[in-house]
Amino acid sequence: QVQLVESGGGLVQPGGSLRLSCAASGIAFSICTVAWYRQAPGKQRDLVARITSSSSTNYADSVKGRFTISRDNAKNTVYLQMNSLKPEDTAVYYCKLFHPIRNYWGQGTQVTVSS
């Protein structure tokens, strides 16, 4: 059974940093593209960053230069390093794994940026 478990969310002050983790099990992780999405209250779920199996990355314009996505295939884990956080980054962050057969979502982790 495939599982995705996100962790690392929390409350941080503006300008602070957090690192989110998405750990996968039960799947051939290294062949999958993995992405982080976020959803603020009352808004749609938007792509934040994506990393392919060859570690090519792309980012939403709103997070370029502040967020970094990376992966460790030995640990079946993708990370999202978030620096210079802003109140508008407040959202539930979800991990999504793209597999050739089907896609999988994690349960989400709350990130709140507030003073």
C-alpha positions in Angstrom: 0.0 0.0 0.0 1.3 3.4 -1.0 1.7 6.0 1.7 2.8 9.6 1.6 3.5 11.3 4.9 4.2 15.0 5.1 5.9 16.7 8.1 7.6 19.9 9.1 4.8 22.3 9.1 4.1 24.8 11.9 3.9 28.4 13.0 6.7 30.7 12.0 7.3 34.4 12.0 7.6 36.4 8.7 11.1 36.1 7.4 11.6 32.7 9.0 12.2 29.3 7.5 10.7 25.8 7.6 11.6 22.6 5.9 8.8 20.3 4.8 9.4 16.6 4.2 7.3 14.1 2.2 8.2 10.5 2.9 6.9 7.8 0.5 6.6 4.0 1.1 5.2 1.1 -1.0 6.2 2.5 -4.3 9.2 2.8 -6.8 9.9 6.4 -5.6 12.9 7.1 -7.7 11.0 6.9 -11.0 8.3 9.4 -9.8 8.0 13.1 -10.3 7.0 14.7 -6.9 5.4 18.0 -6.4 4.3 20.3 -3.5 1.0 22.1 -3.7 -0.6 24.5 -1.3 -4.2 25.5 -0.6 -5.1 28.6 1.5 -8.6 28.9 3.0 -11.2 29.6 0.3 -8.7 29.3 -2.5 -7.8 26.6 -5.1 -4.9 24.2 -4.6 -1.9 25.6 -6.5 1.4 24.1 -7.6 4.4 25.4 -5.5 7.3 23.3 -6.8 8.0 20.1 -8.7 11.0 17.8 -9.1 11.4 15.1 -11.7 13.0 11.7 -11.4 16.2 13.3 -12.9 16.0 16.1 -10.3 14.9 18.8 -12.8 12.9 21.4 -10.9 10.4 24.2 -11.5 8.7 26.7 -9.2 5.7 28.9 -9.0 6.7 32.5 -9.6 5.6 33.5 -6.1 8.2 31.3 -4.5 11.2 31.5 -6.8 14.4 32.4 -5.0 12.8 31.6 -1.6 11.9 27.9 -1.8 14.0 25.0 -2.8 12.7 21.5 -3.6 15.1 18.5 -3.4 14.9 14.7 -3.2 16.8 11.9 -1.5 15.9 8.7 -3.3 17.8 6.6 -0.7 15.3 7.8 1.9 12.3 8.0 -0.5 11.8 11.6 0.6 11.3 14.9 -1.0 12.0 18.2 0.8 10.8 21.7 0.5 13.1 24.3 2.1 11.1 27.5 2.6 13.0 30.7 3.4 12.0 34.3 3.8 8.4 33.2 4.5 5.6 35.7 4.1 2.1 35.7 5.6 0.8 34.9 2.1 2.6 31.6 2.2 0.1 30.5 4.9 -1.7 27.4 3.6 -2.0 23.6 3.9 0.9 22.1 1.9 0.3 18.8 0.1 2.7 16.4 -1.5 1.7 14.8 -4.7 3.5 11.8 -6.3 3.1 11.2 -10.0 3.5 7.5 -10.9 3.0 6.0 -14.4 -0.1 4.1 -13.2 -1.7 6.6 -10.9 -1.0 9.7 -8.7 -1.0 9.9 -4.9 -1.7 12.7 -2.5 -0.4 13.1 1.1 -2.6 14.3 3.9 -1.2 17.8 4.1 0.7 19.8 6.7 -0.3 23.3 7.9 2.1 26.2 7.5 1.2 29.4 9.2 3.3 32.6 8.8 2.3 35.1 11.4 3.8 37.5 13.9 
